[in-house]
Amino acid sequence: HQDVPTKLVAKAVPLPMTVRGHWFLSPRTEYTVAVQTASKQVDGDYVVSEWSEIIEFCTADYSKVHLTQLLEKAEVIAGRM
C-alpha cells in the first residue's frame, strides 16, 4: 500500500454528471480514493469543495485478457533472445 497523490482534471459539465478518469491500477493492490472539486468563478478565482468520503478498495488478480497480453509480450521478447 502506497500513498501516491494523483490529480484528475476534468471539464465541468452540468449536473447530474459523471466524471470519468483513467488510472492504470496494479493487480492485488489496496487503494484509497477521495475526490475534491474546484469551480472557476467569473473573477478567475476557484471555489474548492471539501474532500469526499474516502473509498477503499482492492483490485483483483490479472484478467485473462491481461495474462494473454503478458504471454504475447514474453513470447516476443523470448524470440529476440
N, CA, C and O atoms as a MOPAC input file, in Angstrom:
PM7 MOZYME 1SCF
protein

 N      0.85600 1    -1.18400 1     0.00000 1
 C      0.00000 1     0.00000 1     0.00000 1
 C      0.88600 1     1.22700 1     0.00000 1
 O      1.81400 1     1.32700 1     0.80300 1
 N      0.60900 1     2.16100 1    -0.89400 1
 C      1.45800 1     3.33300 1    -1.03100 1
 C      0.58100 1     4.55000 1    -1.25600 1
 O     -0.36900 1     4.50400 1    -2.03700 1
 N      0.90100 1     5.64300 1    -0.56800 1
 C      0.13900 1     6.87800 1    -0.72200 1
 C      0.73300 1     7.66700 1    -1.88200 1
 O      1.81400 1     8.24300 1    -1.75500 1
 N      0.03200 1     7.69600 1    -3.01200 1
 C      0.52700 1     8.38400 1    -4.20200 1
 C     -0.47300 1     9.46700 1    -4.58000 1
 O     -1.58800 1     9.15400 1    -4.99800 1
 N     -0.09100 1    10.75400 1    -4.44000 1
 C     -1.03600 1    11.80700 1    -4.82600 1
 C     -1.30400 1    11.77000 1    -6.32600 1
 O     -0.37600 1    11.67700 1    -7.13000 1
 N     -2.55400 1    11.84100 1    -6.68700 1
 C     -2.95500 1    11.78100 1    -8.09200 1
 C     -3.97800 1    12.87800 1    -8.34500 1
 O     -4.81300 1    13.16500 1    -7.48800 1
 N     -3.91200 1    13.48500 1    -9.51400 1
 C     -4.89900 1    14.50000 1    -9.87300 1
 C     -5.60400 1    14.08300 1   -11.15400 1
 O     -4.97700 1    13.57600 1   -12.08400 1
 N     -6.89300 1    14.29700 1   -11.19200 1
 C     -7.66900 1    14.12400 1   -12.41500 1
 C     -8.34000 1    15.45800 1   -12.66800 1
 O     -9.14900 1    15.91100 1   -11.85800 1
 N     -8.02000 1    16.08200 1   -13.76700 1
 C     -8.62800 1    17.36600 1   -14.10600 1
 C     -9.63900 1    17.11100 1   -15.20500 1
 O     -9.30500 1    16.55000 1   -16.24900 1
 N    -10.86200 1    17.51900 1   -14.97300 1
 C    -11.91500 1    17.27400 1   -15.95000 1
 C    -12.67900 1    18.56600 1   -16.20600 1
 O    -12.76800 1    19.43600 1   -15.34000 1
 N    -13.22100 1    18.67200 1   -17.39500 1
 C    -14.04300 1    19.82600 1   -17.74200 1
 C    -15.36600 1    19.73500 1   -16.99000 1
 O    -15.96400 1    18.66400 1   -16.89800 1
 N    -15.80700 1    20.84200 1   -16.46600 1
 C    -17.07100 1    20.86900 1   -15.73000 1
 C    -18.23400 1    20.66200 1   -16.69200 1
 O    -18.25700 1    21.22500 1   -17.78700 1
 N    -19.18700 1    19.85600 1   -16.27400 1
 C    -20.40300 1    19.62600 1   -17.05600 1
 C    -21.59500 1    19.81300 1   -16.13700 1
 O    -21.46300 1    19.67600 1   -14.92100 1
 N    -22.75700 1    20.12400 1   -16.69600 1
 C    -23.94400 1    20.35300 1   -15.85400 1
 C    -24.30900 1    19.10800 1   -15.03800 1
 O    -24.10500 1    17.97700 1   -15.47700 1
 N    -24.84900 1    19.34400 1   -13.85100 1
 C    -25.32700 1    18.23200 1   -13.02300 1
 C    -26.61800 1    17.67600 1   -13.59500 1
 O    -27.33500 1    18.45000 1   -14.22800 1
 N    -26.98600 1    16.40900 1   -13.43400 1
 C    -26.12200 1    15.38500 1   -12.84200 1
 C    -25.02600 1    15.01400 1   -13.82900 1
 O    -25.23500 1    15.01300 1   -15.04200 1
 N    -23.86100 1    14.70000 1   -13.29000 1
 C    -22.73900 1    14.40400 1   -14.18000 1
 C    -21.94800 1    13.20900 1   -13.67500 1
 O    -22.03500 1    12.82900 1   -12.50700 1
 N    -21.19500 1    12.64100 1   -14.55900 1
 C    -20.24800 1    11.59500 1   -14.21400 1
 C    -18.91300 1    12.01000 1   -14.79000 1
 O    -18.80200 1    12.25500 1   -15.99100 1
 N    -17.91100 1    12.09000 1   -13.96000 1
 C    -16.57900 1    12.41900 1   -14.43400 1
 C    -15.81600 1    11.11300 1   -14.53500 1
 O    -15.70300 1    10.36900 1   -13.56100 1
 N    -15.30000 1    10.84600 1   -15.70400 1
 C    -14.57500 1     9.60000 1   -15.90600 1
 C    -13.08400 1     9.89600 1   -15.97900 1
 O    -12.64200 1    10.81700 1   -16.66600 1
 N    -12.33900 1     9.10300 1   -15.26400 1
 C    -10.88700 1     9.23000 1   -15.29200 1
 C    -10.29100 1     7.88700 1   -15.62400 1
 O    -10.97900 1     6.86700 1   -15.62700 1
 N     -9.01500 1     7.89700 1   -15.90300 1
 C     -8.35300 1     6.65400 1   -16.25300 1
 C     -7.07500 1     6.52700 1   -15.44700 1
 O     -6.17100 1     7.35500 1   -15.56600 1
 N     -7.00400 1     5.51100 1   -14.64400 1
 C     -5.79300 1     5.20500 1   -13.90000 1
 C     -5.38800 1     3.78600 1   -14.24000 1
 O     -6.24100 1     2.92400 1   -14.45300 1
 N     -4.09700 1     3.54400 1   -14.29000 1
 C     -3.60200 1     2.19400 1   -14.51900 1
 C     -3.28800 1     1.59100 1   -13.16300 1
 O     -2.28800 1     1.94400 1   -12.53700 1
 N     -4.14200 1     0.68100 1   -12.70800 1
 C     -4.02700 1     0.11200 1   -11.37500 1
 C     -3.33200 1    -1.23700 1   -11.42500 1
 O     -3.47300 1    -1.99000 1   -12.38900 1
 N     -2.59100 1    -1.52700 1   -10.38800 1
 C     -1.89200 1    -2.81100 1   -10.28500 1
 C     -2.82400 1    -3.86400 1    -9.70000 1
 O     -3.69100 1    -3.54000 1    -8.88900 1
 N     -2.65400 1    -5.12700 1   -10.10500 1
 C     -3.49100 1    -6.18800 1    -9.53800 1
 C     -3.14200 1    -6.44400 1    -8.07200 1
 O     -2.01700 1    -6.20300 1    -7.63500 1
 N     -4.12800 1    -6.93400 1    -7.32800 1
 C     -3.98000 1    -7.26900 1    -5.91400 1
 C     -3.31600 1    -6.15600 1    -5.11200 1
 O     -2.37000 1    -6.38500 1    -4.35800 1
 N     -3.83300 1    -4.95500 1    -5.29400 1
 C     -3.29500 1    -3.77900 1    -4.61200 1
 C     -4.44300 1    -3.03200 1    -3.94100 1
 O     -5.52200 1    -2.88800 1    -4.51500 1
 N     -4.20000 1    -2.55700 1    -2.71900 1
 C     -5.20900 1    -1.78500 1    -1.99900 1
 C     -5.06800 1    -0.31400 1    -2.36900 1
 O     -3.96100 1     0.22300 1    -2.41400 1
 N     -6.20600 1     0.33300 1    -2.63500 1
 C     -6.22900 1     1.74900 1    -2.98700 1
 C     -7.20400 1     2.49200 1    -2.08000 1
 O     -8.18700 1     1.92700 1    -1.60200 1
 N     -6.90900 1     3.76900 1    -1.85500 1
 C     -7.78800 1     4.66100 1    -1.11300 1
 C     -8.01200 1     5.88700 1    -1.99200 1
 O     -7.05200 1     6.49300 1    -2.46700 1
 N     -9.28000 1     6.25700 1    -2.21000 1
 C     -9.59700 1     7.35700 1    -3.10700 1
 C    -10.52200 1     8.35100 1    -2.41400 1
 O    -11.47400 1     7.96500 1    -1.73600 1
 N    -10.22500 1     9.63900 1    -2.59400 1
 C    -11.11300 1    10.70900 1    -2.15200 1
 C    -11.14800 1    11.73800 1    -3.28200 1
 O    -10.17700 1    11.88200 1    -4.02400 1
 N    -12.26300 1    12.44800 1    -3.41200 1
 C    -12.44400 1    13.38100 1    -4.52100 1
 C    -12.69700 1    14.78400 1    -3.99000 1
 O    -13.36900 1    14.97900 1    -2.97800 1
 N    -12.13700 1    15.75500 1    -4.70900 1
 C    -12.34600 1    17.16400 1    -4.38900 1
 C    -12.59300 1    17.88600 1    -5.70400 1
 O    -11.94200 1    17.59100 1    -6.70600 1
 N    -13.52300 1    18.82300 1    -5.71100 1
 C    -13.81300 1    19.56200 1    -6.94000 1
 C    -13.41400 1    21.02800 1    -6.79100 1
 O    -13.36400 1    21.56600 1    -5.68500 1
 N    -13.13100 1    21.66200 1    -7.93200 1
 C    -12.81300 1    23.08800 1    -7.95200 1
 C    -13.61300 1    23.72300 1    -9.08100 1
 O    -13.58600 1    23.24500 1   -10.21600 1
 N    -14.32200 1    24.79900 1    -8.76700 1
 C    -15.12000 1    25.50900 1    -9.76700 1
 C    -14.53700 1    26.90300 1    -9.99000 1
 O    -14.35600 1    27.67500 1    -9.04900 1
 N    -14.25000 1    27.20500 1   -11.24900 1
 C    -13.70600 1    28.52500 1   -11.57100 1
 C    -14.82400 1    29.55100 1   -11.54800 1
 O    -15.88700 1    29.34000 1   -12.13300 1
 N    -14.58200 1    30.65300 1   -10.87500 1
 C    -15.56100 1    31.72600 1   -10.75500 1
 C    -15.31900 1    32.78100 1   -11.83800 1
 O    -14.29200 1    32.75200 1   -12.51700 1
 N    -16.25600 1    33.70600 1   -11.99700 1
 C    -16.16700 1    34.76200 1   -13.00900 1
 C    -14.91200 1    35.61500 1   -12.80200 1
 O    -14.29100 1    36.05400 1   -13.77000 1
 N    -14.54200 1    35.85000 1   -11.53800 1
 C    -13.37400 1    36.69200 1   -11.25100 1
 C    -12.04200 1    35.94300 1   -11.41700 1
 O    -10.97300 1    36.50900 1   -11.18900 1
 N    -12.11800 1    34.66000 1   -11.81700 1
 C    -10.89600 1    33.89200 1   -12.03700 1
 C    -10.46200 1    33.04600 1   -10.86400 1
 O     -9.63000 1    32.15200 1   -11.01200 1
 N    -11.02700 1    33.32500 1    -9.68400 1
 C    -10.70300 1    32.51200 1    -8.50900 1
 C    -11.43000 1    31.17000 1    -8.58000 1
 O    -12.35600 1    30.99200 1    -9.37100 1
 N    -10.99700 1    30.23700 1    -7.74800 1
 C    -11.61600 1    28.91900 1    -7.70000 1
 C    -12.25800 1    28.68300 1    -6.34700 1
 O    -11.70800 1    29.06200 1    -5.31300 1
 N    -13.42400 1    28.05700 1    -6.36000 1
 C    -14.07100 1    27.60200 1    -5.13500 1
 C    -13.81100 1    26.10400 1    -5.05500 1
 O    -14.19400 1    25.35200 1    -5.95200 1
 N    -13.16000 1    25.67600 1    -3.97800 1
 C    -12.76700 1    24.28200 1    -3.82900 1
 C    -13.65600 1    23.61100 1    -2.79300 1
 O    -13.87500 1    24.14800 1    -1.70700 1
 N    -14.16800 1    22.42800 1    -3.13700 1
 C    -15.06800 1    21.70000 1    -2.23700 1
 C    -14.28200 1    21.00600 1    -1.13100 1
 O    -13.05500 1    20.91200 1    -1.17600 1
 N    -15.01300 1    20.52900 1    -0.15100 1
 C    -14.42200 1    19.66500 1     0.87200 1
 C    -14.10600 1    18.32700 1     0.20700 1
 O    -14.62400 1    18.02800 1    -0.86900 1
 N    -13.26500 1    17.53000 1     0.84200 1
 C    -12.97600 1    16.18700 1     0.32200 1
 C    -14.18600 1    15.29200 1     0.48500 1
 O    -14.92600 1    15.41100 1     1.46100 1
 N    -14.38700 1    14.40400 1    -0.46000 1
 C    -15.49500 1    13.44400 1    -0.38700 1
 C    -15.19000 1    12.38700 1     0.65900 1
 O    -14.13000 1    12.39500 1     1.28600 1
 N    -16.13800 1    11.48100 1     0.83500 1
 C    -15.87600 1    10.31900 1     1.67400 1
 C    -14.70300 1     9.55400 1     1.07800 1
 O    -14.47200 1     9.59700 1    -0.13000 1
 N    -13.97300 1     8.86400 1     1.92100 1
 C    -12.85600 1     8.04800 1     1.44600 1
 C    -13.38600 1     6.67700 1     1.04900 1
 O    -14.10600 1     6.02900 1     1.81000 1
 N    -13.02000 1     6.24900 1    -0.15000 1
 C    -13.41800 1     4.93700 1    -0.64700 1
 C    -12.17500 1     4.05600 1    -0.68400 1
 O    -11.14800 1     4.43600 1    -1.24800 1
 N    -12.27700 1     2.88200 1    -0.08100 1
 C    -11.15400 1     1.94200 1    -0.09900 1
 C    -11.56700 1     0.70700 1    -0.88400 1
 O    -12.67600 1     0.19800 1    -0.72500 1
 N    -10.65300 1     0.22900 1    -1.74000 1
 C    -10.94500 1    -0.97600 1    -2.49600 1
 C     -9.64500 1    -1.68400 1    -2.83300 1
 O     -8.56300 1    -1.10300 1    -2.74500 1
 N     -9.76600 1    -2.92600 1    -3.21300 1
 C     -8.61100 1    -3.73900 1    -3.58200 1
 C     -8.86400 1    -4.30800 1    -4.96800 1
 O     -9.94300 1    -4.83500 1    -5.24300 1
 N     -7.87300 1    -4.20200 1    -5.83600 1
 C     -8.02500 1    -4.73700 1    -7.18900 1
 C     -7.84300 1    -6.25400 1    -7.16600 1
 O     -7.21400 1    -6.80700 1    -6.26400 1
 N     -8.39900 1    -6.90200 1    -8.16200 1
 C     -8.35700 1    -8.36200 1    -8.26200 1
 C     -7.06900 1    -8.80300 1    -8.96300 1
 O     -6.19700 1    -7.98600 1    -9.25800 1
 N     -6.96700 1   -10.09500 1    -9.22000 1
 C     -5.84000 1   -10.63400 1    -9.96700 1
 C     -5.91500 1   -10.16600 1   -11.41500 1
 O     -6.89200 1    -9.54000 1   -11.82500 1
 N     -4.87600 1   -10.47400 1   -12.18400 1
 C     -4.89600 1   -10.15700 1   -13.61000 1
 C     -6.07100 1   -10.87500 1   -14.28800 1
 O     -6.39000 1   -12.01600 1   -13.95600 1
 N     -6.69700 1   -10.19500 1   -15.23200 1
 C     -7.76600 1   -10.82600 1   -16.01200 1
 C     -7.13700 1   -11.73000 1   -17.07100 1
 O     -5.93300 1   -11.66000 1   -17.31900 1
 N     -7.94900 1   -12.57300 1   -17.68900 1
 C     -7.45000 1   -13.47200 1   -18.73900 1
 C     -6.88600 1   -12.66200 1   -19.91100 1
 O     -5.89100 1   -13.06100 1   -20.51700 1
 N     -7.51200 1   -11.53700 1   -20.22800 1
 C     -7.03100 1   -10.67600 1   -21.31400 1
 C     -5.63100 1   -10.15900 1   -20.99700 1
 O     -4.74200 1   -10.17900 1   -21.84800 1
 N     -5.44500 1    -9.68900 1   -19.74500 1
 C     -4.13100 1    -9.17100 1   -19.35800 1
 C     -3.07700 1   -10.27400 1   -19.35400 1
 O     -1.94000 1   -10.04300 1   -19.76500 1
 N     -3.44200 1   -11.46200 1   -18.89700 1
 C     -2.49500 1   -12.57900 1   -18.89700 1
 C     -2.09400 1   -12.95500 1   -20.32200 1
 O     -0.93400 1   -13.27700 1   -20.58200 1
 N     -3.06000 1   -12.91200 1   -21.24300 1
 C     -2.76300 1   -13.21300 1   -22.64400 1
 C     -1.80300 1   -12.16500 1   -23.21400 1
 O     -0.87000 1   -12.50700 1   -23.94100 1
 N     -2.03200 1   -10.89100 1   -22.88600 1
 C     -1.14600 1    -9.82500 1   -23.35100 1
 C      0.26900 1   -10.01900 1   -22.80300 1
 O      1.24700 1    -9.85300 1   -23.53100 1
 N      0.37500 1   -10.37100 1   -21.52000 1
 C      1.68700 1   -10.61700 1   -20.91700 1
 C      2.38800 1   -11.79800 1   -21.58500 1
 O      3.59200 1   -11.74600 1   -21.83800 1
 N      1.64200 1   -12.85300 1   -21.86900 1
 C      2.20700 1   -14.02000 1   -22.53800 1
 C      2.74200 1   -13.64300 1   -23.91800 1
 O      3.84700 1   -14.03900 1   -24.28800 1
 N      1.95400 1   -12.87600 1   -24.68000 1
 C      2.36800 1   -12.46400 1   -26.01900 1
 C      3.64300 1   -11.61200 1   -25.96200 1
 O      4.54100 1   -11.77900 1   -26.78700 1
 N      3.71900 1   -10.69700 1   -24.98500 1
 C      4.92200 1    -9.87200 1   -24.83400 1
 C      6.12000 1   -10.72900 1   -24.47900 1
 O      7.21100 1   -10.52600 1   -25.01300 1
 N      5.92500 1   -11.69100 1   -23.57800 1
 C      7.02500 1   -12.58200 1   -23.17800 1
 C      7.51200 1   -13.41600 1   -24.36300 1
 O      8.71500 1   -13.62000 1   -24.52400 1
 N      6.58100 1   -13.90100 1   -25.19700 1
 C      6.96300 1   -14.68600 1   -26.36400 1
 C      7.76700 1   -13.85800 1   -27.37100 1
 O      8.71600 1   -14.35600 1   -27.97600 1
 N      7.37800 1   -12.59300 1   -27.54400 1
 C      8.11200 1   -11.70200 1   -28.45900 1
 C      9.52900 1   -11.47000 1   -27.93700 1
 O     10.49600 1   -11.54100 1   -28.69600 1
 N      9.64600 1   -11.19400 1   -26.64000 1
 C     10.97100 1   -10.96800 1   -26.04300 1
 C     11.81600 1   -12.22800 1   -26.10300 1
 O     13.00400 1   -12.16300 1   -26.41900 1
 N     11.21500 1   -13.37800 1   -25.80200 1
 C     11.94600 1   -14.65000 1   -25.84800 1
 C     12.42400 1   -14.95500 1   -27.26300 1
 O     13.49400 1   -15.53700 1   -27.44200 1
 N     11.64800 1   -14.57100 1   -28.26400 1
 C     12.02000 1   -14.79000 1   -29.64300 1
 C     13.22000 1   -13.96800 1   -30.07100 1
 O     13.94200 1   -14.34700 1   -30.99400 1
 N     13.43800 1   -12.83000 1   -29.39800 1
 C     14.58700 1   -11.96200 1   -29.71300 1
 C     15.87600 1   -12.44500 1   -29.04700 1
 O     16.97400 1   -12.06600 1   -29.45700 1
 N     15.73500 1   -13.28000 1   -28.02100 1
 C     16.92200 1   -13.70700 1   -27.24600 1
 C     17.60800 1   -14.90400 1   -27.84100 1
 O     18.61100 1   -15.37200 1   -27.30300 1

